[in-house]
Amino acid sequence: MIKINKTMKAVFRIALLITSLGLVFASNLQAQRMISGTVYRDGEPAAGINVEAHRGSSMMTSFDGKYKVEADEKTKWIKFTYINESKRLDIEDKTGDVFDFPFEGELPSAGEGEEEGESSDVILKSIKELIQDQDRDFMNEWSLYDQFYKQENFESALPHWRKIYARYPKSTLNIYIHGANMFEKFIEKSDSPEKKNENINELMKIYDKRVKYFNEKGFVLGRKATAWLKYKLENGRELENGELKETLTKGYDWTNESIAEGGSKTELPVLVLFMQTSRSLFKLGEIPKETVVKNYDICNNLLNTIQAETEEESKLSDIEKVKVAIEEIFSKSGAADCEALVNIFTPQFDENKDDIDFIKNMLRRLGNANCDETPLFSDATERLYELDPSAEAAYNMARRNVKSNDTERAKKYYQQAMEQETDKELLAKYYYEYGLFIFAKEHALQEARSYARKALDIKSNYCEALMLIGEIYVAASHSFGGDDFEKASIFWLVVDYFERARSNPDCAVDASTKIRDYRKYFPNKEEAFFRSLQEGKTYKVGGWINESTKVRF
């Protein structure tokens, strides 16, 4: 009996222990808390953020920026860490278990979440299904939006489009195509920089949402990057160095991802933008030389693949033009140094001394990389002129004589090249380089401008030619007739040309620097007031310059 009692007591103690453990476990379960949310940087979901809950667990966000960590009722804060920078969100006095956090910038607006399909009111049906269901709300809004859109009455179409865009995001691809078209018009008509940025951001969200519901990520990201760079870098937009870096970086990232996703289906202009932004970011010190070289190889390999898959003559012609453009961008980037190119081409030249096409291509690459002082360039130039005294051969002879400071022979060969050349792109290049040459060597301002203008007549967005005219006018300001105000007024024109050049990513970095440098030479308000000149009014700079500009301070 005693043994039984002892056994019962032991069982009882174990039972009590199990019960107490169960109670503790139950209380722990009741106290356990799951905290979740999304981390953002500049309005976009942020990857690589370590999220740690006080008295809880931690994790790192992926590309969607989402996190979920364990906590308890006494958790006071959540810490967010990116590399060496940490930020803390105090939640002790907050209700709920969902906390979105802006690591940089601001959170997307509340309306954006609804547009992205987080609202319970979203209907994910196609237009065919909606019509079969006789969804009156959809059909009414669609009818009004479609009618106004076809009339190009976008302001009236917008509210009806928004309702379909928010509630029926999978109804038809046209809501994204039409939405992009409308917001491009709104961007162009924006009456303030703030409104323009707002419309640009709306356009970017349309592209993102299109990817979410209709995929085609590679294609859409290419279009997104193109629109972003077009409107952020367009003529007249003031971009400080930090904003310029951010603009170029986003364009670069999106084109990079577009190419990775799209492969040989990538649109040709996206490859050009990819190399342009690569070069600009390299000049800004944001990416290393090795990355530019790698990106150049990616573009060349893709172009070769696209070429092999293409039979259409017009597209084959476009591919050749893009190859030339990418070659020129890379050669002028500073990432392709002469030593590397000479080492590559010297043995090839020895084997192909009678191949005119090979020598032309090699000289283009060496010339674009400013390797025209090398013995290889000199030897190949002479050989090409012997084999084929063409416009291109004369141009290379001109460059050779420029380097040897034989001005008269250089001018002779430049004139021969310009007289013989039939390719408009190359002719524009010859006009520009000749203008630059006589500006630098002879200070022939008016003649140099006339050749820069000839280049622009062929290629209106030739940013180097625009930059040249800006520099010519800077030089003219020192000797221009008239008083100090008239000399200073030339800088309005100077900045006009650099602003036009800045719209091209090839010149965006240099042009932005020069705009900042030369704006400080504008005439002052007091002097303009005495001359009855108001800001925004047209002002004509006389003399041989003979151009109109806008008064500004």
C-alpha positions as a printed Julia matrix, in Angstrom:
553×3 Matrix{Float64}:
   0.0    0.0      0.0
   2.84   2.28     0.86
   4.45   1.41    -2.45
   1.25   2.23    -4.3
   0.96   5.56    -2.54
   4.53   6.4     -3.4
   3.9    5.46    -7.0
   0.73   7.52    -7.12
   2.56  10.47    -5.63
   5.29  10.13    -8.25
   2.72   9.96   -11.05
   0.96  12.92    -9.53
   4.16  14.93    -9.42
   4.89  14.05   -13.09
   1.33  14.97   -14.0
   1.71  18.28   -12.21
   5.02  18.88   -13.99
   3.51  18.06   -17.38
   0.53  20.25   -16.58
   2.72  23.12   -15.47
   4.89  22.74   -18.58
   1.74  22.66   -20.66
   0.52  25.82   -18.99
   3.85  27.54   -19.59
   3.84  26.36   -23.2
   0.25  27.53   -23.64
   1.05  30.9    -22.09
   4.07  31.18   -24.42
   1.86  30.41   -27.37
  -0.59  33.06   -26.28
   2.23  35.59   -25.82
   3.9   34.76   -29.17
   3.41  37.39   -31.87
   4.14  37.41   -35.61
   5.09  40.81   -36.99
   5.18  41.34   -40.75
   5.36  44.07   -43.35
   7.33  45.4    -46.32
  10.56  47.4    -46.31
  10.92  50.09   -48.99
  13.75  52.15   -50.43
  12.71  55.16   -52.51
   9.21  53.76   -52.84
  10.36  50.35   -54.12
  10.47  47.04   -52.17
  13.97  46.66   -50.72
  16.04  43.47   -50.82
  18.94  42.69   -48.49
  17.53  44.41   -45.39
  18.08  42.49   -42.14
  14.97  42.77   -39.94
  15.27  42.01   -36.21
  12.49  42.12   -33.6
  13.3   43.04   -30.0
  12.93  39.84   -27.92
  12.25  37.97   -31.17
  13.69  36.52   -34.36
  15.37  38.08   -37.39
  15.45  37.56   -41.18
  16.65  39.2    -44.39
  14.26  40.57   -47.02
  14.21  39.26   -50.57
  13.3   41.15   -53.76
   9.69  41.68   -52.66
  10.88  43.52   -49.52
   8.55  41.47   -47.3
   9.45  40.25   -43.82
   7.87  38.17   -41.04
   9.53  37.85   -37.62
   8.52  36.31   -34.3
   8.08  38.61   -31.32
   6.16  38.71   -28.04
   3.86  41.04   -26.17
   6.83  42.88   -24.66
   8.59  43.57   -27.98
   9.42  47.28   -28.06
  11.05  47.81   -31.44
  12.0   46.41   -34.84
  15.5   47.11   -36.18
  16.24  47.34   -39.91
  19.88  47.06   -41.05
  21.38  47.51   -44.52
  25.14  46.87   -44.66
  26.44  49.11   -41.83
  23.41  51.38   -41.44
  20.65  50.57   -38.94
  17.28  52.21   -38.3
  14.75  51.41   -35.59
  10.96  51.5    -35.52
   9.44  51.79   -32.04
   6.22  49.76   -31.83
   5.58  49.73   -28.07
   2.66  52.13   -28.36
   1.47  50.97   -31.78
  -1.45  48.64   -32.45
  -1.55  45.81   -34.97
   1.13  43.44   -36.24
   1.77  44.8    -39.74
   4.38  47.55   -40.07
   5.67  48.75   -43.42
   8.94  50.67   -43.11
  10.64  53.24   -45.43
  14.38  52.58   -45.03
  14.97  55.44   -47.48
  12.46  57.91   -48.89
   8.77  57.57   -48.14
   6.23  54.77   -48.11
   4.1   54.38   -51.25
   0.76  56.12   -50.86
  -2.18  54.19   -49.48
  -3.89  54.38   -52.86
  -1.0   52.59   -54.48
  -1.61  49.46   -52.47
  -5.15  49.32   -53.73
  -3.97  49.82   -57.3
  -1.51  46.99   -56.93
  -4.34  44.59   -56.21
  -4.22  44.44   -52.39
  -7.78  45.66   -52.08
 -10.39  42.96   -51.52
 -12.47  44.67   -54.21
 -10.14  43.64   -57.05
 -11.6   41.34   -59.73
  -9.03  39.29   -61.65
 -11.04  38.42   -64.76
 -10.46  39.0    -68.46
 -12.59  41.37   -70.48
 -14.25  38.38   -72.16
 -15.23  36.89   -68.78
 -16.47  40.25   -67.49
 -18.72  40.71   -70.5
 -20.01  37.14   -70.17
 -20.78  37.88   -66.49
 -22.53  41.09   -67.51
 -20.47  43.07   -64.99
 -22.29  46.4    -65.34
 -19.72  48.44   -63.4
 -16.96  47.28   -65.7
 -18.96  47.69   -68.89
 -20.11  51.22   -68.0
 -16.64  52.42   -67.01
 -15.06  50.72   -70.01
 -17.52  52.29   -72.43
 -16.86  55.8    -71.1
 -13.09  55.4    -70.87
 -12.82  53.82   -74.33
 -14.96  56.52   -75.93
 -12.97  59.4    -74.42
  -9.65  57.71   -75.15
 -10.45  57.26   -78.84
 -11.3   60.98   -78.98
  -7.9   61.7    -77.33
  -9.8   63.44   -74.53
  -7.45  61.99   -71.94
  -8.5   64.22   -69.06
 -12.07  62.92   -69.33
 -10.92  59.34   -69.92
  -8.66  59.32   -66.85
 -11.19  58.84   -63.99
 -12.91  55.96   -65.8
  -9.54  54.43   -66.72
  -8.43  54.65   -63.07
 -11.43  52.63   -61.9
 -10.74  49.85   -64.4
  -6.99  49.99   -63.7
  -7.57  49.64   -59.94
 -10.45  47.13   -59.84
 -10.0   45.08   -63.04
  -6.19  44.87   -63.48
  -6.31  41.67   -65.59
  -9.17  42.7    -67.85
  -7.04  43.69   -70.86
  -3.49  44.66   -71.74
  -4.86  47.84   -73.31
  -5.35  49.51   -69.93
  -1.55  49.52   -69.54
  -0.8   50.49   -73.15
  -3.39  53.28   -73.09
  -2.4   54.32   -69.57
   1.23  54.72   -70.63
   0.17  56.75   -73.67
  -1.99  59.06   -71.55
   0.63  59.66   -68.89
   3.28  60.38   -71.5
   0.99  63.17   -72.74
   0.44  64.36   -69.16
   4.22  64.44   -68.62
   4.73  66.53   -71.75
   2.02  68.98   -70.67
   3.02  69.22   -66.99
   3.13  72.83   -65.82
   5.7   72.36   -63.02
   8.68  70.11   -62.22
   6.74  68.65   -59.28
   3.79  67.72   -61.48
   6.12  66.29   -64.09
   7.84  64.06   -61.52
   4.45  62.96   -60.2
   3.34  61.94   -63.7
   6.66  60.18   -64.39
   6.25  58.16   -61.19
   2.68  57.22   -62.19
   3.97  56.04   -65.56
   6.59  53.86   -63.84
   3.88  52.26   -61.67
   1.86  51.42   -64.79
   4.83  49.51   -66.19
   5.32  47.68   -62.86
   1.68  46.68   -62.66
   1.7   45.51   -66.27
   4.54  43.11   -65.39
   2.6   41.88   -62.35
  -0.53  40.95   -64.31
   0.7   40.33   -67.87
   4.37  39.39   -67.42
   6.66  40.15   -70.43
   9.09  41.46   -67.82
  12.09  41.87   -70.13
  10.16  43.8    -72.77
   8.29  46.01   -70.28
  11.39  46.87   -68.24
  13.07  48.0    -71.45
  10.15  50.3    -72.22
  10.13  51.51   -68.61
  13.84  52.37   -68.71
  13.46  54.13   -72.05
  10.61  56.32   -70.78
  12.4   57.02   -67.49
  15.61  58.22   -69.15
  13.72  60.12   -71.84
  11.67  62.21   -69.44
  14.18  62.56   -66.58
  17.01  63.67   -68.88
  15.0   65.66   -71.39
  15.84  69.22   -72.35
  15.42  71.81   -69.62
  15.41  69.53   -66.57
  17.78  70.63   -63.82
  19.47  67.6    -62.26
  21.96  67.98   -59.45
  24.78  65.46   -59.31
  23.0   63.2    -56.8
  19.75  63.19   -58.77
  21.65  62.58   -62.0
  23.37  59.54   -60.47
  20.03  58.22   -59.2
  18.37  58.73   -62.6
  21.17  57.01   -64.49
  21.43  54.18   -61.94
  17.73  53.34   -62.2
  17.88  53.42   -66.0
  20.97  51.23   -65.91
  19.44  48.72   -63.48
  16.23  48.42   -65.5
  18.0   48.0    -68.86
  20.34  45.46   -67.27
  17.42  43.42   -65.93
  15.51  43.82   -69.21
  18.44  42.31   -71.13
  18.89  39.5    -68.59
  15.18  38.64   -68.86
  14.7   39.2    -72.58
  17.92  37.8    -74.04
  17.82  37.86   -77.83
  14.26  39.25   -77.69
  15.61  42.52   -76.24
  14.69  45.6    -78.27
  17.72  47.17   -79.97
  17.37  50.66   -78.4
  17.57  49.07   -74.93
  21.07  47.79   -75.73
  22.15  51.29   -76.72
  20.7   52.78   -73.51
  22.42  50.07   -71.48
  25.81  51.05   -72.89
  25.09  54.78   -72.6
  24.2   54.52   -68.92
  27.17  52.2    -68.34
  29.51  54.79   -69.77
  27.93  57.68   -67.83
  28.03  55.8    -64.51
  31.66  54.84   -65.15
  32.5   58.52   -65.69
  30.73  59.34   -62.43
  32.76  56.69   -60.61
  29.69  54.56   -59.86
  30.77  51.4    -61.69
  34.28  50.04   -62.43
  35.96  49.71   -65.83
  35.56  45.94   -65.72
  31.77  46.28   -65.61
  31.75  48.48   -68.73
  33.88  45.92   -70.59
  31.6   43.09   -69.43
  28.48  45.01   -70.54
  30.08  45.71   -73.92
  30.66  41.98   -74.39
  27.06  41.22   -73.36
  25.74  43.64   -75.99
  28.02  42.35   -78.75
  27.19  38.71   -78.05
  23.47  39.47   -78.01
  23.67  41.44   -81.26
  25.45  38.54   -82.94
  22.73  36.16   -81.71
  19.94  38.48   -82.87
  21.67  38.87   -86.23
  21.91  35.09   -86.67
  18.19  34.73   -85.9
  17.08  37.53   -88.25
  16.26  37.39   -91.95
  14.42  40.7    -92.35
  16.62  43.14   -94.29
  15.46  46.28   -92.47
  16.17  44.76   -89.07
  19.58  43.53   -90.2
  20.34  47.1    -91.23
  19.22  48.35   -87.8
  21.44  45.77   -86.09
  24.47  47.06   -87.99
  23.67  50.64   -86.93
  23.33  49.59   -83.3
  26.63  47.71   -83.5
  28.34  50.88   -84.7
  26.66  52.95   -81.97
  27.68  50.54   -79.21
  31.21  50.34   -80.58
  31.46  54.13   -80.49
  30.04  54.4    -76.97
  32.45  51.78   -75.68
  35.45  53.24   -77.45
  34.75  56.71   -76.01
  33.97  55.43   -72.53
  37.53  55.49   -71.24
  37.14  51.88   -70.17
  38.73  50.6    -73.38
  42.39  51.61   -73.01
  44.78  51.73   -75.95
  47.18  49.14   -74.63
  44.46  46.5    -74.62
  43.18  47.4    -78.09
  46.68  47.54   -79.63
  47.52  44.13   -78.16
  44.32  42.72   -79.65
  44.66  44.25   -83.12
  48.42  44.14   -83.88
  48.57  40.41   -84.74
  45.25  40.68   -86.59
  46.56  43.56   -88.71
  49.68  41.58   -89.61
  47.41  38.84   -90.99
  44.91  41.15   -92.74
  46.99  43.93   -94.32
  45.08  43.68   -97.6
  41.59  43.46   -96.07
  40.06  46.91   -96.5
  36.96  46.19   -94.39
  39.05  44.82   -91.52
  41.39  47.83   -91.54
  38.45  50.26   -91.62
  36.78  48.56   -88.66
  40.03  48.45   -86.69
  40.77  52.13   -87.33
  37.25  53.08   -86.21
  37.74  51.28   -82.93
  41.21  52.71   -82.37
  40.05  56.19   -83.34
  36.98  56.13   -81.11
  39.21  55.08   -78.21
  41.62  57.97   -78.96
  44.39  55.52   -79.84
  45.35  57.46   -82.97
  48.85  58.27   -81.67
  49.89  54.62   -81.68
  52.22  53.23   -84.37
  49.51  50.7    -85.26
  47.03  53.46   -86.1
  49.64  55.29   -88.18
  50.68  52.18   -90.14
  47.09  51.09   -90.75
  46.06  54.59   -91.86
  48.77  54.71   -94.51
  47.96  51.19   -95.67
  44.25  51.96   -96.03
  44.96  55.11   -98.03
  47.2   53.06  -100.35
  44.52  50.41  -100.86
  41.49  52.7   -101.0
  41.85  56.51  -100.97
  38.23  56.85   -99.86
  36.52  59.39   -97.61
  37.17  57.25   -94.57
  40.83  56.8    -95.48
  41.19  60.57   -95.92
  39.52  61.1    -92.54
  42.01  58.79   -90.86
  44.88  60.6    -92.58
  43.46  63.86   -91.24
  43.43  62.51   -87.7
  46.98  61.27   -88.09
  48.13  64.75   -89.14
  46.21  66.35   -86.29
  48.25  64.27   -83.87
  51.5   65.23   -85.6
  50.48  68.94   -85.49
  50.55  69.29   -89.28
  47.54  71.62   -89.44
  47.52  72.29   -93.18
  47.74  68.62   -94.17
  45.07  67.78   -91.59
  42.73  70.42   -93.08
  43.42  69.1    -96.59
  42.46  65.54   -95.67
  39.42  66.65   -93.65
  38.15  68.59   -96.68
  38.7   65.55   -98.91
  36.81  63.33   -96.47
  33.87  65.75   -96.24
  33.67  66.13  -100.03
  33.69  62.38  -100.7
  31.58  60.99   -97.84
  28.04  59.87   -98.73
  27.09  58.25   -95.4
  25.17  60.93   -93.47
  26.16  59.64   -90.02
  29.86  59.68   -90.89
  29.55  63.05   -92.61
  28.04  64.55   -89.44
  30.98  63.15   -87.49
  33.49  64.68   -89.93
  31.75  68.07   -89.77
  31.81  68.03   -85.98
  35.45  66.95   -85.7
  36.59  69.5    -88.27
  34.73  72.23   -86.4
  36.36  71.13   -83.16
  39.76  71.06   -84.86
  39.66  74.59   -86.28
  38.18  75.91   -83.04
  41.02  74.42   -81.01
  43.87  75.07   -83.45
  42.89  78.37   -85.08
  40.25  79.86   -82.76
  38.06  80.21   -85.87
  34.83  80.71   -83.93
  32.39  81.48   -86.74
  33.73  78.82   -89.09
  33.79  76.23   -86.29
  30.16  77.03   -85.46
  29.14  76.65   -89.11
  30.55  73.1    -89.2
  28.92  72.22   -85.88
  25.62  73.46   -87.33
  26.16  71.32   -90.44
  26.56  68.3    -88.17
  23.33  69.23   -86.36
  21.48  69.65   -89.67
  22.14  65.95   -90.25
  21.78  64.77   -86.65
  19.76  67.2    -84.53
  20.51  65.43   -81.23
  24.28  65.29   -81.81
  25.16  66.27   -78.26
  28.9   66.71   -78.89
  28.12  69.3    -81.6
  25.77  71.1    -79.21
  28.5   71.09   -76.56
  30.94  72.51   -79.12
  28.69  75.48   -79.91
  28.33  76.09   -76.18
  32.14  76.18   -75.84
  32.47  78.44   -78.89
  30.1   80.94   -77.28
  32.03  80.79   -74.01
  35.16  81.71   -75.98
  33.22  84.44   -77.82
  32.17  86.09   -74.55
  35.75  87.29   -73.96
  35.96  89.29   -77.18
  32.3   90.03   -77.92
  31.57  93.7    -78.52
  29.38  95.71   -76.19
  29.23  96.28   -72.45
  29.48  93.79   -69.6
  25.75  93.01   -69.69
  25.87  92.06   -73.37
  28.91  89.86   -72.77
  27.14  88.16   -69.85
  23.97  87.62   -71.88
  25.91  85.18   -74.08
  25.89  82.75   -71.16
  22.11  82.39   -71.5
  22.81  80.91   -74.95
  25.73  78.87   -73.62
  23.48  77.18   -71.07
  20.74  76.72   -73.71
  23.11  74.54   -75.75
  24.39  72.56   -72.78
  20.78  71.92   -71.68
  19.99  70.54   -75.13
  23.11  68.36   -74.97
  22.18  67.09   -71.51
  19.07  65.35   -72.86
  21.4   62.79   -74.47
  22.85  60.32   -71.92
  26.17  60.44   -73.82
  26.7   64.04   -72.69
  24.49  64.25   -69.6
  27.32  64.19   -67.06
  29.6   66.73   -68.76
  26.72  69.0    -69.77
  25.29  69.09   -66.24
  28.69  70.11   -64.86
  29.04  72.91   -67.4
  25.52  74.19   -66.73
  26.38  74.55   -63.06
  29.68  76.23   -63.91
  28.31  78.79   -66.36
  24.98  79.75   -64.77
  26.88  81.92   -62.3
  27.89  84.22   -65.18
  24.28  85.15   -66.03
  23.45  88.89   -65.98
  22.04  90.1    -62.66
  18.44  91.15   -62.06
  19.26  94.78   -61.28
  20.97  95.39   -64.61
  18.15  93.61   -66.45
  15.59  95.76   -64.62
  17.28  98.95   -65.82
  17.06  97.58   -69.37
  13.34  96.73   -68.93
  14.02  93.0    -69.32
  11.74  90.58   -67.5
  12.46  86.96   -66.67
  11.14  84.59   -69.32
  11.11  87.2    -72.07
  12.92  86.68   -75.36
  16.32  88.34   -75.71
  18.43  88.46   -78.87
  22.2   88.27   -78.73
  23.41  90.31   -81.7
  26.6   90.48   -83.71
  27.8   87.41   -85.58
  26.13  85.18   -82.95
  22.65  86.47   -83.89
  20.58  84.05   -81.76
  17.61  84.45   -79.42
  17.35  83.13   -75.88
  15.28  83.59   -72.71
  16.02  86.05   -69.9
  16.7   84.25   -66.6
  18.71  84.71   -63.44
